[in-house]
């Protein structure tokens, strides 16, 4: 894993912990297949806006409305892949 990818993973886990109020242990246990939207009761439609705002701020990326879909938020792996691609662009 490149240092940027590793950094993105670390930052993304911190964002999920902070925005959703999850425990450190719960977030550490996330893998690529961990379900997010629809699987975590904390991640509801209201929390998505806060999550995306924090991602933009902390990862220094811009997320357009048309880039946000259910697939991106379905699993931790999908969200991480999206964030890494945005940072690499």
C-alpha distance (Angstrom), angle and dihedral (degrees) to the residues before:
residue distance angle dihedral
X1 . . .
X2 3.78 . .
X3 3.78 119.4 .
X4 3.82 90.9 -110.2
X5 3.80 91.1 51.4
X6 3.80 91.2 46.0
X7 3.81 90.4 48.5
X8 3.81 91.0 48.3
X9 3.80 90.2 51.8
X10 3.82 91.9 49.9
X11 3.81 93.6 46.8
X12 3.81 93.4 44.8
X13 3.80 91.5 52.0
X14 3.83 89.8 50.3
X15 3.81 90.7 49.9
X16 3.81 92.1 51.1
X17 3.80 90.4 47.4
X18 3.80 93.8 48.4
X19 3.81 100.5 39.5
X20 3.80 96.9 41.5
X21 3.80 97.9 34.3
X22 3.81 92.3 -123.2
X23 3.78 123.1 160.2
X24 3.80 121.7 -102.3
X25 3.82 90.1 -118.5
X26 3.80 93.1 51.0
X27 3.81 92.3 51.4
X28 3.83 92.6 44.3
X29 3.80 87.8 56.8
X30 3.81 94.2 57.9
X31 3.80 115.2 115.6
X32 3.80 131.2 177.8
X33 3.81 91.7 -81.6
X34 3.81 97.3 48.2
X35 3.78 107.9 124.0
X36 3.79 117.5 -125.2
X37 3.81 119.7 170.2
X38 3.79 107.6 45.0
X39 3.81 91.9 11.3
X40 3.82 100.8 61.8
X41 3.81 112.0 57.9
X42 3.82 88.2 -155.3
X43 3.81 91.5 62.0
X44 3.78 102.2 72.8
X45 3.78 127.8 148.6
X46 3.81 91.7 -84.8
X47 3.81 92.2 51.6
X48 3.82 91.9 50.8
X49 3.82 91.3 69.1
X50 3.80 91.5 52.3
X51 3.79 91.4 45.4
X52 3.81 93.0 52.3
X53 3.81 92.5 45.8
X54 3.80 91.4 51.9
X55 3.81 90.7 46.9
X56 3.80 89.8 53.8
X57 3.80 92.5 47.6
X58 3.80 100.3 42.8
X59 3.80 99.0 35.4
X60 3.82 94.2 39.3
X61 3.80 93.2 -127.8
X62 3.80 135.1 130.0
X63 3.80 117.3 -129.7
X64 3.80 115.7 -160.8
X65 3.81 119.4 -148.2
X66 3.81 92.2 -118.5
X67 3.83 90.8 56.6
X68 3.81 93.0 61.7
X69 3.78 114.2 90.1
X70 3.77 141.2 143.1
X71 3.79 93.5 -95.7
X72 3.81 92.8 57.0
X73 3.82 90.4 53.1
X74 3.82 96.4 37.9
X75 3.82 97.9 91.8
X76 3.78 138.8 9.3
X77 3.82 89.3 -115.4
X78 3.81 92.0 55.3
X79 3.81 91.9 48.9
X80 3.80 91.8 47.2
X81 3.81 92.4 48.3
X82 3.81 89.8 50.5
X83 3.82 92.4 49.0
X84 3.82 92.8 47.4
X85 3.81 91.7 49.9
X86 3.82 91.5 49.4
X87 3.80 91.7 50.5
X88 3.80 92.6 47.2
X89 3.81 92.8 50.7
